[in-house]
């Protein structure tokens, strides 16, 4: 096999949800075959992905934390942010729902019930988009996440789901990773819905003026492909166990 030249590699920092769900394994081979580029994926939490972008260690980022992404662009590290897809967050928990969160009026009410019940809640605790969303919900619920049963594990979504299952607790997850892991879990979606749990994803290039030596041409090619009719259709068509995981959102 001919070795890939350094300039032909695109370094993409993205979230564990796009990796754990299997979405990137579905999309990237088509892009690579068409473009001749090889995409090196660094899957981590959104906070770490944006930090890699700030340091000029990657060519582009794909993340899901709108406030942090806006700051990243405003500070001059990112450029051409494009909303490419969305799914949503759900609160998983035991099938018997000991905190009685089913039927709650909001995510904040559900979180308040979990804290009051003192049952296990497993947090990713890794500065990911999911972790940032979780902390916002606790804040809106006026609950300090230090109650009995709250555990911060500093892990990606997949490992957090497995730990939640083992402890029969609650957790916040993106729906895509949940569906991908559903067969390994004895948990239910105990709460879902509402604008609070919307989960939009953006792809953002790294500012070429700040880091001129990155693979900006390759990064732009990947960003353009993700918003193309073909890329958007592949996002919509991607399913696990018959369920659509992401909804393409780019508008031409």
C-alpha positions in Angstrom: 0.0 0.0 0.0 1.4 3.4 -0.9 2.0 5.5 2.2 -0.2 8.6 2.5 1.7 11.8 2.2 1.4 14.3 5.1 -0.3 16.9 3.0 -3.0 14.4 2.0 -4.1 13.8 5.6 -7.0 15.9 7.1 -7.0 16.0 10.9 -10.6 16.2 12.2 -11.3 16.7 15.9 -14.8 15.6 16.7 -17.0 14.3 19.5 -17.2 10.7 20.7 -20.9 10.7 19.6 -20.0 10.9 15.9 -17.5 8.1 16.4 -19.4 5.8 18.8 -22.5 6.0 16.7 -20.7 4.7 13.6 -21.6 7.8 11.6 -18.0 8.6 10.6 -17.2 5.1 9.6 -20.2 5.4 7.2 -19.4 8.8 5.7 -15.6 9.1 5.5 -14.8 6.2 3.2 -16.9 7.8 0.5 -15.3 11.2 0.9 -11.8 9.7 1.0 -12.5 7.6 -2.2 -13.8 10.7 -4.1 -11.2 13.2 -2.8 -8.0 11.3 -2.4 -7.6 12.6 1.2 -7.3 10.5 4.3 -9.1 11.7 7.3 -7.5 11.2 10.7 -10.2 11.3 13.4 -9.5 12.5 16.9 -12.7 11.6 18.9 -12.9 13.4 22.2 -15.2 15.7 24.1 -16.2 19.0 22.5 -14.0 21.0 25.0 -10.9 19.1 24.1 -11.8 19.1 20.4 -12.0 22.9 20.5 -8.8 23.1 22.5 -7.0 21.1 19.8 -8.3 23.7 17.3 -7.1 26.6 19.4 -3.6 25.0 19.5 -3.5 24.5 15.7 -3.2 20.7 16.2 -6.1 19.8 13.8 -7.5 21.1 10.5 -11.1 21.4 11.4 -13.6 20.5 14.2 -17.1 19.0 14.3 -18.7 19.6 17.6 -22.1 20.2 19.4 -21.9 23.0 21.9 -23.2 26.2 20.3 -22.0 28.7 23.0 -18.5 27.2 23.1 -18.4 27.1 19.3 -19.5 30.8 19.0 -16.7 31.8 21.4 -14.2 29.7 19.4 -15.2 31.7 16.2 -15.4 35.1 18.0 -11.9 34.6 19.4 -10.6 34.2 15.8 -9.7 30.5 16.0 -12.5 29.1 13.8 -14.0 30.2 10.5 -17.0 29.2 8.3 -19.1 27.5 10.9 -21.8 25.4 9.2 -24.7 23.6 10.9 -24.7 20.2 9.3 -27.0 18.0 11.4 -28.8 17.5 14.7 -30.2 14.9 16.9 -31.3 15.3 20.5 -30.4 14.5 24.1 -32.4 12.0 26.2 -32.3 11.1 29.9 -31.8 7.4 30.3 -32.7 5.6 33.5 -33.8 2.3 35.0 -36.9 0.8 33.6 -38.7 1.1 36.9 -37.8 4.9 37.0 -37.2 5.2 40.8 -37.0 9.0 40.6 -40.4 9.1 38.8 -39.1 11.5 36.0 -41.4 10.1 33.3 -44.1 12.7 32.6 -42.0 15.6 33.8 -42.8 18.9 32.3 -39.2 19.7 31.5 -35.6 18.4 31.6 -35.0 20.7 34.6 -37.9 19.2 36.5 -36.6 15.7 35.7 -33.1 16.6 36.9 -34.6 18.1 40.1 -36.5 14.8 40.8 -33.3 12.8 40.3 -31.3 14.9 42.8 -34.2 14.9 45.3 -34.4 11.1 45.1 -30.6 10.7 45.7 -30.4 8.0 43.1 -27.3 7.4 40.9 -26.6 9.9 38.2 -23.6 9.2 36.0 -22.0 12.3 34.4 -19.5 12.2 31.6 -17.5 14.9 33.4 -15.2 15.4 30.5 -16.1 18.9 29.2 -17.8 17.4 26.2 -20.9 19.0 24.5 -23.0 16.5 26.5 -21.4 17.4 29.7 -21.8 21.1 29.0 -25.5 20.6 28.3 -25.9 18.6 31.5 -24.3 21.3 33.6 -26.6 23.9 32.0 -29.7 21.9 33.0 -28.5 21.5 36.6 -28.0 25.3 36.7 -31.4 26.0 35.2 -32.9 23.6 37.8 -31.1 25.4 40.6 -29.4 22.1 41.7 -25.7 21.8 42.6 -24.6 18.5 41.1 -22.9 17.2 44.3 -25.9 15.2 45.7 -25.6 11.7 46.9 -25.5 9.4 43.9 -23.9 11.9 41.6 -20.7 10.5 40.0 -18.5 12.3 37.4 -16.5 9.7 35.5 -14.4 11.7 32.9 -15.3 9.2 30.2 -16.7 9.2 26.7 -20.4 8.6 26.0 -20.1 4.8 25.3 -18.3 4.0 28.5 -20.6 6.3 30.5 -23.6 4.4 29.2 -22.1 1.1 30.2 -21.3 2.4 33.7 -24.9 3.8 34.0 -26.3 0.5 33.0 -24.1 -1.4 35.5 -25.1 1.0 38.4 -28.8 1.2 37.2 -28.7 5.0 37.4 -29.6 7.9 35.2 -27.5 9.8 32.6 -27.8 12.3 29.8 -26.9 11.0 26.4 -27.2 12.0 22.8 -29.8 9.8 21.1 -27.4 8.6 18.4 -25.0 6.9 20.9 -27.9 5.5 22.9 -29.3 3.8 19.8 -25.9 2.5 18.9 -25.5 1.0 22.4 -29.2 0.1 22.9 -28.6 -3.7 22.6 -26.1 -3.6 25.5 -28.3 -1.6 27.9 -31.1 -2.5 30.3 -32.3 1.1 30.5 -35.2 3.2 29.2 -35.6 6.7 27.8 -37.2 8.1 30.9 -37.4 11.7 29.6 -37.1 13.2 26.2 -38.3 16.2 24.2 -38.3 20.0 24.4 -36.0 22.7 23.0 -33.7 22.2 26.0 -32.6 18.8 24.7 -32.0 19.8 21.0 -28.4 18.8 19.9 -27.1 20.7 16.8 -23.7 19.9 15.3 -21.4 22.2 13.4 -18.3 21.8 11.3 -15.8 24.7 11.7 -12.6 25.3 9.9 -9.5 26.6 11.7 -8.5 30.2 10.9 -5.9 30.1 8.1 -4.5 33.5 9.2 -3.7 32.2 12.6 -2.4 28.8 11.5 -1.3 29.1 7.9 0.5 25.7 7.7 -2.5 23.5 8.3 -4.2 21.5 5.6 -6.8 24.2 4.9 -7.5 23.0 1.4 -8.4 19.5 2.6 -10.4 20.8 5.6 -12.5 23.0 3.2 -13.0 20.0 0.9 -14.3 17.9 3.8 -16.6 20.7 5.1 -17.9 21.3 1.5 -18.6 17.6 1.1 -20.5 17.3 4.4 -22.9 20.1 3.3 -23.2 18.7 -0.2 -26.4 17.0 -1.3 -24.6 13.6 -1.2 -23.1 14.2 2.3 -26.4 15.4 3.7 -28.3 12.5 2.2 -25.8 10.0 3.7 -26.3 11.6 7.1 -30.1 11.3 6.8 -29.8 7.7 5.5 -27.5 6.5 8.3 -29.4 4.1 10.6 -28.6 1.7 13.4 -31.1 -1.1 14.2 -33.5 0.6 11.7 -33.5 3.9 13.5 -32.2 7.2 12.0 -29.6 8.7 14.3 -29.1 12.2 12.8 -31.1 14.7 10.8 -29.2 16.7 8.1 -29.8 20.4 8.7 -27.7 22.4 6.2 -29.7 24.7 4.0 -28.3 25.8 0.7 
